Amino acid sequence: MRKRVPALLFALLAAVSLVSACGTSSEARTSEDGRTLIRYQGWAGQVTYPELAADLGYFDKVALDWVGNTTSGPQDIQSAATGATDIGGAFNGAVVKLAAAGSPITSVISYYGSDKENFTGYYVLDNSPIRSARDLIGKKFGVNTLGAHHEFVAREWLARQGLSNDEIAQVELTVVPPVNAEQALRQGRIDAVALFDIWRDEAVARGGVRPLFTDGDLFGAFSYGTYIVRDDFLARNRDAVADLTQGTARAIRWAQTTPRDQVIAKFKDIITRRGREGESPDKANYWKSTGVAGPGGVTREQEIQLWVDWLVRNGEVESGKLTAKDLYTNEFNPYANGTYPENAGPDGKVVG
């Protein structure tokens, strides 16, 4: 399995570690009204939970400073780790790898995951002879990026199905942009593919595909990704990080407790009003749920420790070098620190 880890990713992580070791600016800028400006990257056609929090008026001490859109979770957290931004979000396996490479970072809140409505499925064509993990040996398996959620979950499933490391190394993981993933599968350029969000729904609606498994089959309701900040930024701007986290937590909770049509309407309104070039609000119609397992993005230890253990098992992280407790905190989340009950809504009042 170690043979399959991209050398480029390790090079990037090493570069991040070097830059972090040399020092980055942890001095935050302020807005005209005295709020701490938080530099971040967005996603085209989507509303992030910090963006939702800002629109709902949940921040008291911070304001957001959008610097552009990211291309992937690993890129987003690398930007935060090198000081290009102040916050970034990615799959927890990528977060663990970044920390293991020497980057001093801390996860402060979970922001995406899987549930019965919001999940990643791993699909083949209906007429495909592939029925089991062993049938994938020597075949091409499409994922959106290497070193992130789809790759880790695919490898975990292959291992649970009994394939050895050498056999898993013979499954050719191939990067396919989500917008081209279904077409690549139907044209036979790949043999299986990870599909999620609008791309999963559209492929299933057109028919002719069937799932081998889903991430929910492996882990159930589970949060997969966290927002991270640099430790030096956290040390110098604790009040700002606390406000950023509590506001984002309340925004996630708002989305968890608000009817789906109202969430979609809010997302579409935000996307339309911000007027970013080439951006359409149409993708918001496919939003189903946050997928976040914990109330308001509270992180559970096993949601990070699972990937620490995974990387240790595969020789990518030294045993004992890291534990989940080294990598995350719920200190600033109002649904974990006693500010709000776990069953409260975004206003602190118990739901239902």
N, C-alpha and C positions, 0 to 999 in steps of 0.2 A: 504494500500500500504506500510506503514511503516513496517508492519510485514515481508515483503518480502525482505527488505534490509539486506544483509548478515551481521551477527554479526562480522564475520572475517574481513570484509572490515573496519568496524568502529575501530576494534582493531588495524589494520594496520595503519589507519590514526592517531589514538591516539599515536601510537608508533612513527610515523613520527613527530608529533607535539612535543613530548617529546624530541626527538633527536634534533630537530631544536631549541627548547628552550634552550637546554644545550649548543648549539653552534657547528658549523661545520667549518672546515677550508675553508676560502674563498680566500686563497692565491693560485694563479694559478702558475703552472710551466711553464717554457719556453723551446722552442726547441733550437737546436744548433745555428740556425740563428736568435734567439731573438724573435721568435713569441710566443704568449701565447698559451699554449696547452689546448685544450678543450676536456675533457674526455666525451665520449658519448657511448651509446649502439646502435648497428645496428639491422637489421632484416635479418634473413637468406634468401638468394635468392633475396634480394631487395637492391636497392640503395636509401638511404635517400637523401633529398635535400641538407643538409650540405655536404654529401659525393660528390654529383654532383657538388656543388659549388667548392669544393677543386679541383676536377678533371678539371673543366673549368678554374681554375686560378682566381677565384673571391675574394679570401681572400688576404688581405694585411698584417694583423697584427696577425692572428690566424692560428693555424694548428690543425688538428684533431688527437685525441688519442683514438682509438677504444679499449674499454675494454671488449668487448664481445657482445653477442646478447641478446635482451630483449625477454620476453615471452608475454608481454601485455603492453598496454598504461599505466594503473594504476601502474604497476611495474616500468615502465620507469620513470615516474615522481616522484615516491617514492624514486628511486635511486638518482635523482637529488636533491630532497628535503633533503635527509639525508647526502648529500655530497659525495656519492659514485661516482657520475658523476657531470658534470657541466651543462648539458642540458638534458631535457627529453621531450617527446611529448605524448599527450594523448587527448582523447575526452574531450571536454570542461566541461561536467558535472562532470567528475572525477577531473578535475582541480579545479572546484568550491568546491567540497567536500574536497579536500586537503587543500585549503585555509581556508574553514570554520572550519576545525579541528585545525587551528592555525599555519599552515605552511606558513611562509613568502615567497611567490613566486610571480613572474610576468610573464605573457604570453607576448612574444615578436613578434610572427609571426604565422599566420595560415599555416598549412601544408597539410591538407587533408580535403576532403569534398565530396559532391555529385553533379553530374550534369547528363545530359541525357545519357552520356556514362559510367560514373563511379558511381555506386550506390550500395546500399544493398537492396536486395529483400527478402521478408519474404514469404516463399513458403510452400505449402502443395502438396500432391499427387493429380493427376488429378481426381482420383476416391474418394477422401476424401469427407466426408459429411460436412466438415468445409467450410462455405461460409461467415461467419461474425465473428465479434469479440466475440459475445455472444456464438458462437459455440466452442470457445476455453476454456470456463470455465470448469475446471476439466481436461484439456488436458495438455500435455507436449510440451513446446515451447523451441526449442534448440537455444542457443546463444553461442558465442565464449568465453565470460567471463562475470562475473557479475560485476555490477558497472561501466559499460562502454557503448559505443555507442549503441550497439545492444539492450541492456536491456532498456535504456532510451527511444529510439525511439519506441520499442515495447509497452512500458507502455503508452507513449504519444498517440499512435494510439488507444490503447484500451480505454483510457479515452475519446478521441475525438469521439469514436464510441458509447459512452454513458454508458460504464460500470462504476459502482461505485467502490470506493476503495476496499470494501470488495469482490466484484466480481473479480476485477483485482488480488487480493491476491490469488484467487483460480486458476489462470493460473500458472501452474508450470514451471517456467523458469529453464531450465536445461543446464548446461555447457557441450558443445560438441565441441571438437577441430575441426577447419575448415576442416582438412583433412578427418575427419570421419563424417562430418555433413550430406552429401548427403546419405551415406550408412545407417546412423542411421534413416533417414527419410524413405528410401525405405524399410527398414527391419521392420518398425513399432515401433521402440524403442522410437521415438518421433512423435508427431502429426503435428508439424510445425517447420520450421527452418529458421534462418537468413543465407543467402548465399551472398557472395560478391566475387569480383575479379575472379580468375581462377576457384574457386569452383562453383560460380554461372554459369559461362559460360559453364563449362563442364556438369553440371546438366541439364541446359536448352538444350544443344546440344543432350544429351541422351534422352530427352523427358520424358513425364509422370509426369511433375510437373507444377504447375501454381502458380503465385504470388497472395497472398492476398492483398499486398500493397508494396510500396517501400518507402524509406526515402524521395525520391524526390516527392512522392505524398503529403507528409506532408509539406515540407519546400521549395521545388523547388531547385534552385541552391543555395547551402549553405555550408559554411565551418564549419566543426564539431570539428576540433582539433587544438591545438596550441602547440608550443614549449615553455617550461617554463625554467626560471633560478631562483635561489635563490636570494632574495633581497640583502643579504650580498655579494654574488659574484658579482652582478650587481654594487653595490656601490663601490667595490674595483677595478672592472675591466670594467668600462664603455666603454672604447675604444675597448676592446676585444669583448664585447657583441654587440657593434655597428657594428663592422666589421663582426662578425658572422652573424648578422641579415641581413645586406645589401648584403652579399654574398649569403646567403640562399635565400633571396628575388629575387635576379637576377637569381639564378638557377631555382627557381620555374617559373619565367617569361620566362626563356629560354625554359622550358618544355611546357609552355602554348602557345608559339609562334613558336615552331619548329615542322615540320612534324612528325607525329607519328612514322614512320619507322626509322627516324633519332634518335629519343629519345630512342627507343627500342635498336637500334644498340649501342648507347652510353652506356646504362645500361648494356648490355651484355658484352661490352668491359671492363667496370669497374669491373664487377663481376669476369670475367675471369682473369684479370690482378692481382687482389688483392689476389686470390688464397686461400681463406679461406677453411678450411677442410670441406668436405662433402657438399659443396655449388655448385649448378648448376645455370647457367644463363637462363635456359629454361623458368622460370616463367616470365621473362621480356617480352616474346612474347605476354602475355596477357594484357600488359599495354595499356590503352586506353586514359587516360587524367589525369591531376593532380586532378581534382575534386574540386580544390580550387576556390572559388567564386571571391575573390578580386584579382586584378593584383598584382603579386609578393607576395601573401600571406597577403595583407593588411587585418586586422581584423575589422569587423563591430561590433559595440556595441551589436546589437541584437543577434549576434552569441554566445555571452556569457551570456547576460542578460536573454535570453530565459531559460537557465538551472538554473540560479539563481532563477528565478520566479518559475520554476518547483519544485525545491527543497524546496522552501518556502511553496508552495501550498501543498506539501505532508508532511510538518512538519519535514523535515530533516535539514533545515537551518532556523535560527531565522529571522523573518521579520526585515528588516532594518540593519542586521548585515553586509551584503555585497551588493555591486552593481558592475556591470560589470566594471565601470571606476576604481574600486579599484584593478582590477585583470589583466589588460592588458595595453600595450602601443604600439602605432605605431611610436613612436619617432624615432626609428632607421631604419625604413623601407623607402627606397628611393622613393617608389611609394606613400608614404603618407606624407613625411616630406618636399616635394618640390624639392628634388634633381632631380627626374625624373618626367615627365608627367605620368599620369595614363595609357595613351595609348602608352607608350614607351616600347621598347624591353629591353633585358638585358644590352644593351650598352647605354641606355638612349635616343636612337633615336626613334622617333615616328614610330610605326609599320603601314605599309600600307599607 
